[in-house]
Each structure stands twice: as structure tokens, then as C-alpha cells.
Amino acid sequence: MAPNLPSHESLEVVENQYVDRDYSVKVSIPEFSCVCPRSGLPDYGVINITYIPDKYIVELKSIKLYIVEFRKIGIFHEHVTNKIMDDFIKASKPRKIEVQGHFNPRGGIKTVVESHWPD
């Protein structure tokens, strides 16, 4: 049985004390790992999340624990990048968000996936 996908419920939010202004929060996760759904081999990369919070910010330790949940998950690069963005939106409802996945080369191909909301 395959492990369950991480959920937005793992992301803890905190009230934004500066809701009256736009500012960017940039989070970089340089040790991201998941599993290739075809080969079962580990995939590694860097996930960068940039968001403009509205009423809530996402607590950093909860981000770390959420990201670790992907280590045993077989998931495509495109899907994991968009899954992270969807979960951030569900958890914190930011004004704007961008998630970039910079994945290490596999089979001689490097993948970069960028997802933006709203467009």
C-alpha cells in the first residue's frame, strides 16, 4: 500500500500581524526529496516558495515537517510542485504565491517546474 500524500492540514498557520501591507515571504527547501513514480529511485531538488500573505502566515517548522512527508511518496515533479502550492493556498489563503521546483538531473534531464497563483 502506497503512503498517503501530505495534506494542507499539516501546515500550521499563524495570524499575520501586518495584514495592512503587501510583503513577500520566501522559503527555500534545499534538501527536498521524493521518489520517482516510475523507477522507485529517490529524486532530489530545491523547492522555493514565495508568497504574499493575507490573514495568515505559515509556521516554518510545520513546513519542514510537511515537506519531509514527501520522502516516501512516488510523485512526478510537476505534480509535487502543484500539490505544495495547492496545500499552501488551502492552509493560508495567501494574496499571491509562486512555487518553484528545481529538480536534480535524472537521466540527463534537469526539470524546473514553476506554478503561480493567481495568474
Secondary structure, 3 states (H helix, E strand, C coil): CCCCCCCHHHCCEEECCCCCCCCCEEEEEEEEEEECCCCCCEEEEEEEEEEECCCEEECHHHHHHHHHHHHHCECCHHHHHHHHHHHHHHHHCCCEEEEEEEEEEECCEEEEEEEEECC
